[in-house]
């Protein structure tokens, strides 16, 4: 069954789009990521214009994140105070990101910039996460703990001012790196069409030392609000959000996130981190191939719709 998308100006199979949303929603609920880093490349692979894929991908993230966050909130694995601090930084970052997105689109470099950002960010984060998670699994095999080890010495983050206590996460850290992290995620969300979970989750685990059990739900709360801010700004500034496409993705995303959150309960923290790392690396490799592989036809001619040779 096909449906025409008015903004993307392309006909798509409804079941394929809903299936994409469900798969990404499942991963969202399982790993605590918004899924934008997956849905945007998937839409681009399905021939959706990159500008529409980025803006609409951020819209889909809202539904998947809300569904997953609700499931985690019911289990008490969300730090609302920490999430609120991340949201403040994220909303500010979204405004800066939309401005940057508009600039890149105006000079004709948006598609290339998005692809390069994905490859660099996903490749770096995925490699670091995989290395750490493999070490954690070895420690578990040897009878140790799989949780990220808390540093015994005071690093530069712990010496920063404006410290706050976060009871749910058992943290006493400065608000500056938390706001900064949210700000960076907001920018990435606007430019790349992602919720930023693939950066947020590792940063909260390795930089802020938040327990893995709390990271997933808290990350989803922040992603939900940041993606909502990005969606409103993109719609008002660029008009590149395809509502029909977003609605189909949301249907699948909401259902998939519930199953993903349940599946995530059955895996240990280090196993979740390893699976997420492999997923991130797979997307990075696929996008890198798109950048370097020479196409079969270097030159092509496309006619406006309705015309024929």
LINSULLIN-V680580 format. One record per residue. N is the residue number from 1. OMEGA is omega as a letter, one per 30 degrees, with the letter a starting at -180 (* if undefined). D_LAST is the distance of its C-alpha to the last C-alpha in Angstrom with 1 decimal. Layout:
n	omega	d_last
N	OMEGA	D_LAST
N	OMEGA	D_LAST
//
This chain:
n	omega	d_last
1	a	27.8
2	l	25.0
3	a	25.3
4	l	23.0
5	a	24.5
6	a	24.3
7	l	25.1
8	l	23.3
9	a	20.2
10	l	19.8
11	a	20.9
12	l	23.9
13	a	26.4
14	a	29.6
15	l	32.0
16	a	30.5
17	l	31.0
18	l	34.5
19	l	35.3
20	a	34.5
21	a	36.7
22	a	39.5
23	l	39.5
24	l	39.6
25	l	42.2
26	l	44.3
27	l	44.4
28	l	45.1
29	a	48.2
30	a	49.3
31	a	49.1
32	l	49.4
33	a	46.0
34	l	43.5
35	a	40.7
36	a	38.3
37	l	38.3
38	a	36.8
39	l	34.6
40	l	32.7
41	l	31.7
42	l	30.9
43	l	28.6
44	l	26.9
45	a	26.6
46	l	25.0
47	l	22.2
48	l	23.9
49	a	23.6
50	a	26.9
51	l	28.1
52	l	27.9
53	a	29.4
54	a	32.3
55	a	33.2
56	l	32.8
57	l	34.6
58	l	37.6
59	a	37.6
60	a	37.7
61	a	40.6
62	a	42.8
63	a	43.0
64	a	43.5
65	l	46.1
66	a	48.0
67	l	48.2
68	a	49.4
69	l	51.8
70	l	53.4
71	a	54.2
72	l	55.7
73	l	57.7
74	l	59.3
75	l	60.5
76	a	61.9
77	l	59.8
78	l	58.5
79	a	60.2
80	a	59.4
81	l	61.2
82	l	59.3
83	a	56.0
84	l	56.9
85	l	57.4
86	l	54.0
87	l	52.3
88	l	53.8
89	a	52.4
90	a	49.1
91	l	48.5
92	l	49.3
93	l	47.0
94	a	44.1
95	l	44.4
96	a	44.3
97	l	41.4
98	l	39.2
99	l	39.9
100	l	39.0
101	a	35.7
102	l	34.8
103	a	35.7
104	l	33.6
105	a	30.6
106	a	31.1
107	l	31.2
108	a	28.2
109	a	30.4
110	a	30.6
111	a	28.6
112	a	30.4
113	l	33.8
114	a	33.5
115	a	32.7
116	l	35.5
117	l	37.9
118	a	37.3
119	a	37.9
120	a	41.1
121	a	42.6
122	a	42.0
123	a	43.0
124	a	46.2
125	a	47.3
126	a	46.5
127	a	48.4
128	a	51.5
129	a	51.6
130	l	51.3
131	a	54.1
132	a	56.4
133	l	55.8
134	l	56.5
135	l	59.8
136	l	60.6
137	l	60.1
138	l	62.5
139	l	65.0
140	l	64.8
141	l	65.3
142	l	68.4
143	a	69.8
144	a	68.7
145	l	66.5
146	l	62.7
147	l	62.5
148	a	61.6
149	l	64.9
150	a	66.1
151	a	67.2
152	l	70.9
153	a	70.9
154	l	69.7
155	a	66.3
156	l	65.0
157	a	63.4
158	a	66.8
159	a	68.4
160	l	66.2
161	l	67.8
162	a	67.0
163	l	67.6
164	l	67.0
165	l	68.0
166	a	65.6
167	a	67.7
168	a	65.1
169	a	63.7
170	a	67.2
171	l	66.2
172	a	68.0
173	l	65.5
174	l	64.4
175	a	61.8
176	l	60.1
177	l	58.2
178	l	57.2
179	l	55.8
180	l	54.1
181	l	52.5
182	l	51.2
183	a	49.9
184	l	47.9
185	l	46.5
186	l	45.4
187	a	43.5
188	a	41.8
189	a	40.9
190	a	39.1
191	a	37.2
192	a	36.4
193	a	36.2
194	l	39.3
195	l	42.6
196	a	44.3
197	a	46.3
198	l	45.5
199	a	47.4
200	a	49.8
201	l	51.2
202	a	52.1
203	l	53.5
204	a	55.7
205	a	57.0
206	a	57.6
207	a	58.1
208	l	59.9
209	l	61.3
210	l	60.5
211	a	61.2
212	a	58.2
213	a	59.2
214	a	58.9
215	a	55.9
216	a	53.3
217	a	54.2
218	l	54.8
219	a	51.5
220	l	49.7
221	l	51.5
222	a	50.6
223	a	46.9
224	a	46.7
225	l	47.9
226	l	46.0
227	l	42.7
228	l	43.5
229	l	44.2
230	a	41.0
231	a	39.0
232	a	40.6
233	l	40.1
234	a	36.4
235	a	35.7
236	a	37.7
237	a	36.4
238	l	32.7
239	a	31.6
240	l	29.7
241	l	31.5
242	a	29.6
243	a	32.4
244	l	30.8
245	a	30.2
246	a	33.7
247	l	35.3
248	l	34.0
249	a	35.1
250	l	38.5
251	l	39.2
252	a	39.0
253	a	40.7
254	a	43.8
255	a	44.5
256	a	43.9
257	l	46.1
258	l	49.1
259	l	48.9
260	l	48.4
261	l	51.5
262	l	53.5
263	a	52.3
264	a	53.2
265	a	56.8
266	a	57.2
267	l	56.5
268	a	58.7
269	a	57.6
270	l	57.2
271	l	55.0
272	a	52.7
273	a	52.4
274	l	51.6
275	l	48.8
276	l	47.3
277	l	47.4
278	l	45.6
279	l	42.9
280	a	42.5
281	l	42.4
282	l	39.8
283	a	37.3
284	a	38.2
285	l	37.5
286	l	34.1
287	l	33.0
288	l	34.5
289	l	32.5
290	a	29.2
291	a	30.4
292	a	31.5
293	l	29.4
294	a	26.7
295	l	23.3
296	l	21.7
297	a	18.7
298	a	20.0
299	l	16.8
300	l	13.7
301	l	10.7
302	a	10.1
303	l	8.3
304	a	10.8
305	l	11.5
306	a	10.4
307	l	7.0
308	a	3.8
309	*	0.0
//
